[in-house]
Amino acid sequence: MLFAAVLIWAQAVAAAPTAALPGWMAGCWITREASADAPRTEECWTLARGQVMLGSSHSFVADTTHSFEHMRIEQRGAELAFVAQPGGASPTHFALIDSGVEDGRPWLLFGNPAHDYPQHVRYALATDGALIGEISMADGSRVMRWRYYRQ
């Protein structure tokens, strides 16, 4: 009986979803724009070390900053959370609600239904190697999307 209980527990632990820090996001990424005076956004992520990856985002036109954001992805046991601090504001936490691999490329979806906007934050690696960042409401409305390329 004890052996059966241990076996059932071991199978449950093995079947539980685990999430690892997304090392595939590490590096500096920047949007490509058609002209020098078009808005650009740069996003940089540290290597996955310990239980956290640190990120920063900077939106600018030429020599004028329009916005910045401090971010992190934290590993909490088997769970991941995305934490955003736009403009240095208080942290807003988004729990990992889904993840997967599509066409051989990983993606992560974080959510916080109690937040005003955004309620979803999604990152995906595109087939051409670009990093896609997307924010939206939980119902998929009010989508904003960025396509970043490695610097």
C-alpha positions as CSV (number, residue, x, y, z in Angstrom):
1,M,0.0,0.0,0.0
2,L,2.8,2.4,0.9
3,F,4.6,1.5,-2.3
4,A,1.4,2.3,-4.3
5,A,1.0,5.7,-2.6
6,V,4.7,6.6,-3.3
7,L,4.3,5.5,-7.0
8,I,1.1,7.6,-7.4
9,W,2.8,10.6,-5.8
10,A,5.9,10.2,-8.1
11,Q,3.7,10.0,-11.1
12,A,1.8,13.1,-10.1
13,V,5.0,15.1,-9.5
14,A,6.4,13.9,-12.9
15,A,3.2,14.9,-14.6
16,A,3.0,18.4,-13.0
17,P,3.8,21.2,-15.4
18,T,7.1,22.9,-14.7
19,A,8.2,26.2,-16.1
20,A,11.8,27.2,-16.6
21,L,13.2,30.7,-17.1
22,P,13.0,31.5,-20.8
23,G,16.7,31.6,-21.7
24,W,15.7,32.0,-25.3
25,M,14.7,35.6,-24.5
26,A,18.2,36.6,-23.2
27,G,20.0,39.4,-25.1
28,C,19.2,42.8,-26.5
29,W,16.5,43.2,-29.0
30,I,15.3,46.3,-31.0
31,T,12.5,47.1,-33.4
32,R,13.3,47.9,-37.0
33,E,11.7,51.0,-38.5
34,A,11.6,52.4,-42.0
35,S,13.1,55.8,-41.1
36,A,15.4,57.3,-38.5
37,D,12.7,59.5,-37.1
38,A,10.3,56.7,-36.5
39,P,9.7,55.4,-32.9
40,R,11.8,52.5,-31.9
41,T,11.8,50.2,-28.9
42,E,14.7,48.3,-27.4
43,E,14.2,45.5,-24.9
44,C,17.1,43.8,-23.1
45,W,17.0,40.6,-21.0
46,T,19.7,39.2,-18.8
47,L,20.7,35.5,-18.9
48,A,18.6,33.1,-16.8
49,R,20.5,33.0,-13.5
50,G,19.2,31.9,-10.1
51,Q,15.4,32.4,-10.1
52,V,15.2,35.6,-12.1
53,M,15.8,37.2,-15.5
54,L,15.9,41.0,-15.4
55,G,14.6,43.1,-18.3
56,S,14.4,46.7,-19.4
57,S,12.5,48.4,-22.2
58,H,13.2,51.8,-23.7
59,S,11.0,53.5,-26.4
60,F,12.5,56.5,-28.2
61,V,12.6,58.6,-31.3
62,A,16.1,59.8,-32.3
63,D,17.4,61.4,-29.0
64,T,14.0,61.6,-27.2
65,T,12.9,59.0,-24.7
66,H,9.1,58.3,-24.7
67,S,8.9,55.6,-22.1
68,F,10.9,53.0,-20.2
69,E,10.1,50.0,-18.1
70,H,11.8,47.7,-15.6
71,M,10.8,44.1,-15.9
72,R,11.6,40.7,-14.5
73,I,10.6,37.1,-14.9
74,E,10.7,35.2,-11.6
75,Q,10.7,31.5,-11.1
76,R,8.7,30.6,-8.0
77,G,9.0,26.8,-7.6
78,A,7.5,25.4,-10.7
79,E,5.7,28.6,-11.5
80,L,6.8,31.7,-13.5
81,A,5.7,35.3,-13.1
82,F,6.3,38.3,-15.2
83,V,6.7,41.5,-13.2
84,A,6.4,44.9,-14.9
85,Q,7.2,48.4,-13.6
86,P,6.5,50.9,-16.4
87,G,8.2,54.2,-15.8
88,G,9.5,52.9,-12.5
89,A,5.9,52.5,-11.1
90,S,5.0,49.9,-8.4
91,P,5.3,46.3,-9.6
92,T,2.4,44.6,-11.3
93,H,2.6,40.8,-11.3
94,F,1.4,38.5,-14.1
95,A,1.2,34.8,-13.5
96,L,2.2,32.3,-16.3
97,I,-1.2,31.0,-17.6
98,D,0.0,29.1,-20.7
99,S,3.1,28.2,-22.6
100,G,4.1,26.0,-25.5
101,V,6.0,25.5,-28.7
102,E,4.6,26.4,-32.0
103,D,6.5,25.5,-35.2
104,G,9.5,24.7,-33.1
105,R,9.4,28.1,-31.4
106,P,8.6,28.7,-27.7
107,W,6.0,31.1,-26.4
108,L,4.8,32.2,-22.9
109,L,1.5,33.9,-21.9
110,F,1.2,35.7,-18.6
111,G,-2.0,37.1,-17.2
112,N,-3.5,39.3,-14.5
113,P,-7.3,39.6,-15.0
114,A,-7.5,42.2,-12.1
115,H,-5.1,44.7,-13.9
116,D,-6.7,47.5,-15.9
117,Y,-4.4,47.2,-19.0
118,P,-2.8,45.1,-20.0
119,Q,-4.2,41.9,-18.7
120,H,-2.1,39.6,-20.9
121,V,1.6,39.7,-21.7
122,R,2.9,37.3,-24.3
123,Y,6.4,36.6,-25.6
124,A,7.1,34.3,-28.6
125,L,10.1,33.5,-30.7
126,A,9.2,33.8,-34.4
127,T,10.4,31.4,-37.1
128,D,12.7,34.2,-38.4
129,G,14.4,34.4,-35.0
130,A,12.6,37.7,-34.0
131,L,11.2,38.1,-30.5
132,I,7.5,39.0,-30.5
133,G,6.2,40.9,-27.5
134,E,2.5,41.5,-27.2
135,I,0.1,43.0,-24.6
136,S,-3.7,42.9,-24.7
137,M,-6.8,42.6,-22.6
138,A,-7.8,39.0,-21.5
139,D,-10.4,38.9,-24.3
140,G,-7.7,39.6,-26.9
141,S,-8.8,43.2,-27.5
142,R,-6.5,46.3,-27.4
143,V,-3.5,44.4,-28.8
144,M,-0.2,46.1,-29.0
145,R,2.6,44.1,-30.7
146,W,6.4,44.6,-31.1
147,R,8.7,42.7,-33.3
148,Y,12.3,42.8,-32.0
149,Y,15.5,41.7,-33.7
150,R,18.7,40.8,-31.9
151,Q,21.2,43.6,-31.8
